[in-house]
């Protein structure tokens, strides 16, 4: 028996569900984070482990998460309570939905601040601010942006206003209408950047760097980082896929949809590397630069090559599109919960949730300037350098998401009847179901447990 009963919209088609889910998964984690983490962890060796992690860890749990959402038909906490109740399990398993949904909500509070940077850089590159500038000058511009709470607040606010305008319109008129335009455009921009890299960058060196699988470069740290990135990149255990699954019609294949989402997300990450590394290598930049690779190293390159004004601007537009499709995806489950819990109209729930994200996001804004010297965990050597932003990022990506994923794998793999989930998935091949179920029961929990152990 369901514990919560609130009618939500459904996706108008399987295609729009896939576009929205891919849009939510594809974000700054693919285009900003994946290239610099690849650069820091040996290139091809890291890419190989990442691809295996997507196949054997992220995709099995993605299937389970969408299945729990469709079976429960509500926001993640209530969906988990519904499924648990139907299987004679404690409704306290709603904690799984809470962990994921709150992780996504907290991620949105700092994601929107970083997304604001992409808007600034669209105008900076289009205005020629990086033309002929050296590394010191570009770095100074980036540091000046971070040092200004007024600027960061302005662009953080603009980004959240744009997100709110999409979300208040609902599932079909808001999210679907947006991703139908932005996702094809995002893919086209990415491919244009790759073509640009072929003619203006060092593509052969980039290909060697990304696909020469030097197994000697693989160690335990590389494996853990690759598994963590696969987890974060595809957006599993963040509540968003469970939330999107709640709107999925019964006649849509969950397993096939999950594979398409995982493959598309991974494709974007690989293509992002092929768009960025040719430019990095052609300009003698360091691929392991770190988080500044996109906002410091690439502007130097765009300011010094033919076509950099146009393609640099297109690149930051691409980043903005990736950010906004992700944020509207991760915020959606929280809006659904507000509708269910307080009986609010969609527009009001979306407004309250987005306003709260803006307010909490001010902590990230201040962590780069007014609170830059505040180190609340200074007593702990490992976390002594962590400010507000670093604590929030670490808590969500390294603790809340893995914990949510681990609990979800245990619940779906061990505590509900296999017949129930087999019926929900409707896999045509019994062998494929057994393989998936084995991965969910053993490989996924062990992998996530190792990530949690490493994080703590």
C-alpha positions in Angstrom: 0.0 0.0 0.0 1.4 3.4 -0.9 1.9 5.9 1.9 1.9 9.0 -0.3 -0.5 9.6 -3.1 0.1 12.8 -5.2 -0.4 12.8 -8.9 2.6 14.2 -10.8 3.0 14.8 -14.5 4.5 12.1 -16.7 7.1 12.5 -19.4 5.4 13.1 -22.8 7.6 10.4 -24.4 10.6 8.1 -23.8 12.7 10.5 -25.9 12.1 13.5 -23.8 12.8 11.5 -20.6 16.1 10.5 -22.1 17.0 14.0 -23.1 16.1 15.3 -19.6 18.0 12.5 -17.8 21.1 12.9 -20.1 20.9 16.7 -19.6 20.8 16.2 -15.8 23.7 13.8 -15.9 25.8 15.8 -18.3 27.1 18.8 -16.5 30.2 20.6 -15.3 31.3 17.2 -13.9 31.8 16.0 -17.5 33.1 19.1 -19.2 34.9 20.9 -16.3 35.9 18.1 -13.9 36.5 15.1 -16.1 39.3 16.6 -18.3 41.3 17.9 -15.3 40.9 14.8 -13.3 42.0 12.8 -16.3 45.0 15.1 -16.7 45.9 14.6 -13.0 45.7 10.8 -13.1 47.7 9.6 -16.0 45.4 10.1 -19.0 44.6 6.7 -20.7 45.0 4.6 -17.5 42.4 6.7 -15.7 40.0 6.7 -18.8 40.2 2.8 -18.9 39.2 2.4 -15.2 36.6 5.1 -15.6 34.9 3.2 -18.5 34.9 0.0 -16.5 33.5 1.8 -13.5 30.6 3.2 -15.6 29.8 -0.3 -17.0 30.1 -2.3 -13.8 29.2 0.1 -11.0 27.4 3.2 -12.1 25.0 1.6 -14.7 23.7 -1.2 -12.4 22.8 1.3 -9.7 21.3 3.7 -12.2 18.9 0.9 -13.3 18.0 0.2 -9.7 17.5 3.9 -8.9 15.1 4.5 -11.9 13.2 1.3 -11.0 12.7 2.4 -7.4 11.4 5.8 -8.6 8.9 4.3 -11.1 7.7 1.7 -8.5 7.3 4.4 -5.9 5.9 7.2 -8.1 6.8 10.0 -5.8 9.8 12.2 -4.7 12.8 10.0 -3.6 12.0 9.8 0.1 8.3 9.0 -0.4 9.1 6.7 -3.3 11.4 4.7 -1.1 8.8 4.6 1.7 6.2 3.4 -0.8 8.4 0.6 -2.1 9.5 -0.4 1.4 5.9 -0.5 2.5 4.8 -2.7 -0.5 7.6 -5.2 0.4 6.8 -5.3 4.2 9.9 -3.4 5.0 10.3 -0.4 7.3 9.3 3.0 5.9 12.5 4.2 7.5 14.2 3.1 4.2 13.0 6.5 3.0 16.4 7.6 4.4 17.9 6.4 1.1 15.9 8.9 -0.8 16.7 11.6 1.7 20.4 11.1 1.4 20.4 11.3 -2.3 17.9 14.2 -2.6 19.7 16.3 0.0 23.0 15.7 -1.6 21.7 16.9 -4.9 20.1 19.9 -3.2 23.3 20.9 -1.5 25.3 20.3 -4.7 22.9 22.8 -6.4 23.8 25.5 -3.9 27.5 25.5 -5.0 27.0 24.4 -8.6 24.9 27.5 -9.3 27.8 29.7 -8.1 30.3 27.9 -10.4 27.7 28.1 -13.2 27.6 31.9 -12.6 31.3 31.9 -13.6 30.5 30.4 -17.0 28.1 33.4 -17.7 30.9 35.8 -16.8 33.4 34.0 -19.0 30.9 34.1 -22.0 31.0 37.9 -21.9 34.8 38.1 -21.1 35.8 35.9 -24.0 33.3 37.5 -26.4 34.6 40.9 -25.3 38.2 40.0 -26.1 39.4 40.2 -22.5 41.8 37.2 -22.9 43.2 38.3 -26.3 47.0 38.3 -26.1 47.0 37.9 -22.3 49.6 35.8 -20.5 49.0 33.3 -17.7 49.5 35.8 -14.9 47.0 38.2 -16.4 44.3 35.6 -17.0 44.9 34.2 -13.5 44.6 37.7 -12.0 41.2 38.1 -13.8 39.9 34.8 -12.3 41.1 35.7 -8.8 39.5 39.1 -9.1 36.2 37.5 -9.9 36.5 35.2 -6.9 37.5 38.0 -4.6 34.3 40.0 -5.4 31.3 38.9 -3.4 29.1 41.4 -5.2 30.0 39.9 -8.7 29.6 36.3 -7.6 26.3 37.1 -5.9 25.0 38.8 -9.1 25.8 36.0 -11.4 24.8 33.3 -8.9 21.4 35.1 -8.7 21.0 35.5 -12.4 21.7 31.8 -12.9 19.1 30.9 -10.2 16.5 33.2 -11.7 16.9 31.5 -15.1 16.6 28.1 -13.5 13.5 29.2 -11.5 11.8 30.4 -14.7 12.3 27.0 -16.3 11.2 25.0 -13.2 8.0 26.9 -12.4 6.6 25.9 -15.8 6.5 22.3 -14.8 7.7 19.0 -16.3 6.5 19.2 -19.9 6.4 23.0 -20.5 9.5 23.7 -18.4 12.1 20.9 -18.3 11.1 19.1 -21.5 10.8 22.3 -23.5 14.2 23.4 -22.3 16.2 20.2 -22.9 14.7 19.7 -26.4 16.5 22.9 -27.4 19.6 22.8 -25.1 20.7 19.2 -25.4 21.0 19.0 -29.2 22.7 22.4 -29.1 25.1 21.2 -26.5 26.1 18.1 -28.5 26.5 20.3 -31.6 28.8 22.7 -29.8 30.9 19.9 -28.4 31.4 18.4 -31.8 32.3 21.9 -33.2 34.9 22.2 -30.4 36.4 18.8 -31.4 36.6 19.9 -35.1 38.2 23.1 -33.9 40.8 21.1 -31.9 41.6 19.0 -35.0 42.6 22.1 -37.0 43.9 24.4 -34.3 45.1 22.0 -31.7 47.4 18.9 -31.3 44.8 16.2 -31.7 47.3 13.3 -32.2 49.0 14.0 -28.8 45.5 14.3 -27.2 44.5 10.9 -28.6 47.7 9.3 -27.3 47.2 10.9 -23.9 43.6 9.7 -23.5 43.8 6.3 -25.1 47.3 4.9 -24.5 46.3 2.6 -21.7 49.5 2.4 -19.7 48.5 -0.2 -17.1 51.6 0.5 -15.0 50.1 3.9 -14.2 47.1 2.3 -12.5 47.2 2.1 -8.7 44.6 2.0 -5.9 44.2 5.8 -5.8 43.5 5.9 -9.6 40.8 3.2 -9.3 39.0 4.9 -6.4 39.1 8.3 -8.1 37.8 6.8 -11.4 35.0 5.0 -9.7 34.0 8.1 -7.8 34.1 10.2 -10.9 31.9 7.7 -12.8 29.4 7.8 -9.9 29.4 11.6 -9.8 29.4 12.1 -13.5 26.3 10.0 -14.3 24.4 11.4 -11.3 23.5 8.2 -9.5 22.5 8.3 -5.9 21.6 12.0 -6.1 17.8 11.4 -6.1 17.4 13.0 -9.6 17.2 9.7 -11.5 14.8 8.3 -8.9 12.8 11.5 -9.2 12.8 11.3 -13.0 11.9 7.6 -12.8 8.7 8.6 -10.9 7.4 10.3 -14.0 8.3 7.4 -16.4 5.4 5.5 -18.1 5.2 1.8 -17.4 5.8 0.8 -21.0 9.3 2.3 -21.2 12.3 -0.1 -20.7 14.3 1.0 -17.7 17.4 -1.1 -18.5 17.6 0.1 -22.1 17.0 3.7 -21.0 19.7 3.5 -18.3 22.2 2.2 -20.8 21.5 5.0 -23.2 21.9 7.6 -20.4 25.2 6.1 -19.2 26.6 5.7 -22.7 25.6 9.3 -23.7 27.0 10.8 -20.5 30.3 8.9 -21.0 30.4 9.9 -24.6 30.1 13.6 -23.6 32.9 13.2 -21.1 35.3 11.6 -23.6 34.4 14.2 -26.3 35.0 17.0 -23.8 38.5 15.6 -23.3 39.0 15.5 -27.1 37.8 19.1 -27.3 40.0 20.4 -24.5 43.3 18.5 -24.6 44.2 19.3 -28.2 44.1 23.0 -27.3 46.0 22.4 -24.0 48.8 20.5 -25.7 49.1 22.8 -28.7 49.6 25.7 -26.3 52.1 24.0 -24.1 49.8 24.0 -21.1 49.7 21.4 -18.3 46.8 18.9 -18.6 47.0 18.3 -14.9 46.4 21.9 -14.0 43.5 21.1 -11.8 40.2 23.0 -11.4 41.8 26.0 -13.1 42.2 24.1 -16.4 38.9 25.6 -17.8 38.9 29.0 -16.2 42.6 29.8 -16.4 44.5 27.6 -18.9 41.9 27.5 -21.7 41.3 31.3 -21.8 45.0 31.7 -22.3 44.8 29.4 -25.3 41.6 31.0 -26.7 43.2 34.4 -26.4 46.2 33.4 -28.5 44.9 31.3 -31.4 42.9 32.0 -34.6 39.2 31.7 -34.0 39.7 31.8 -30.2 37.2 34.7 -29.8 34.4 32.7 -31.5 35.2 29.2 -30.3 36.1 30.3 -26.8 32.8 32.0 -26.4 31.0 28.9 -27.8 32.9 26.8 -25.3 31.6 28.8 -22.3 28.1 28.8 -23.7 28.4 25.0 -23.8 29.5 25.0 -20.1 26.5 27.2 -19.2 24.1 24.9 -21.0 25.6 21.9 -19.3 25.2 23.6 -15.9 21.6 24.7 -16.3 20.3 21.3 -17.5 22.0 19.7 -14.5 20.7 22.1 -12.0 17.1 21.9 -13.1 17.5 18.1 -12.9 18.9 17.9 -9.4 16.4 20.5 -8.0 13.3 18.8 -9.5 13.0 16.0 -6.8 13.1 18.5 -4.0 10.3 20.5 -5.7 8.2 17.3 -6.0 8.7 16.7 -2.3 7.5 20.2 -1.3 4.4 19.6 -3.5 3.7 16.3 -1.7 4.6 17.4 1.8 3.0 20.9 2.0 0.4 20.6 -0.8 1.9 23.6 -2.6 1.2 24.6 -6.2 4.1 23.8 -8.5 5.1 27.5 -9.1 5.2 28.3 -5.4 7.2 25.1 -4.5 9.7 25.8 -7.3 10.1 29.4 -6.1 10.7 28.5 -2.5 13.2 25.7 -3.3 15.2 27.9 -5.7 15.2 30.9 -3.3 16.5 28.6 -0.6 19.3 27.4 -2.9 20.2 31.0 -3.7 20.4 31.8 0.0 22.5 28.8 0.9 24.7 29.4 -2.1 25.9 32.6 -0.5 28.0 30.4 1.8 29.9 29.3 -1.3 30.1 32.9 -2.5 31.7 34.0 0.7 34.0 31.0 1.0 36.1 32.5 -1.9 36.4 36.0 -0.3 34.9 37.1 3.1 35.2 33.7 4.6 38.4 32.6 2.8 40.4 32.4 6.0 37.7 30.4 7.9 38.8 26.8 8.4 36.3 25.1 10.8 38.0 21.7 10.6 41.6 23.0 11.3 41.9 20.7 14.3 41.8 17.7 11.8 45.0 17.5 9.9 43.5 15.9 6.8 40.8 18.6 6.5 42.8 21.5 7.9 42.6 23.5 4.6 38.9 22.9 4.0 36.7 26.0 3.9 32.9 26.1 3.6 33.0 25.2 -0.1 35.5 22.4 0.2 33.5 20.9 3.2 30.3 21.0 1.2 31.8 19.5 -1.9 33.5 16.7 0.1 30.4 16.0 2.2 28.1 15.6 -0.8 30.4 13.8 -3.3 32.5 11.7 -1.0 30.1 10.8 1.8 26.4 11.5 1.1 26.2 10.2 -2.5 28.3 7.0 -1.9 26.3 6.3 1.3 23.0 6.8 -0.6 24.3 4.5 -3.3 25.4 1.8 -0.9 22.1 1.8 0.9 20.2 1.7 -2.3 22.2 -1.3 -3.6 21.6 -3.2 -0.3 17.9 -2.4 -0.4 17.2 -3.2 -4.0 19.7 -6.2 -4.1 18.9 -7.8 -0.8 15.7 -6.6 0.9 13.1 -6.6 -1.8 11.8 -9.6 -3.6 13.7 -10.3 -6.9 10.3 -11.0 -8.6 9.1 -7.4 -7.8 12.2 -5.7 -9.4 12.2 -8.2 -12.3 8.6 -7.3 -13.0 9.4 -3.6 -12.8 12.4 -3.9 -15.2 10.8 -6.3 -17.6 14.2 -7.4 -19.0 13.6 -9.8 -21.9 16.8 -11.8 -21.2 16.8 -13.8 -17.9 20.6 -14.0 -18.2 21.0 -10.2 -18.4 18.8 -9.8 -15.4 20.9 -12.3 -13.4 24.2 -10.5 -14.4 22.7 -7.1 -13.4 21.4 -8.5 -10.1 24.7 -10.0 -9.2 26.6 -6.8 -10.0 24.0 -4.9 -7.8 24.4 -7.3 -4.9 28.2 -7.7 -4.9 30.2 -5.4 -7.2 28.4 -2.2 -6.5 28.3 -2.4 -2.7 32.0 -3.5 -2.4 33.1 -0.7 -4.8 31.1 2.0 -3.0 32.3 0.7 0.4 35.9 1.2 -0.7 35.1 4.7 -1.9 33.6 5.5 1.5 36.5 4.0 3.4 39.0 6.0 1.3 37.0 9.2 1.8 36.8 8.8 5.6 
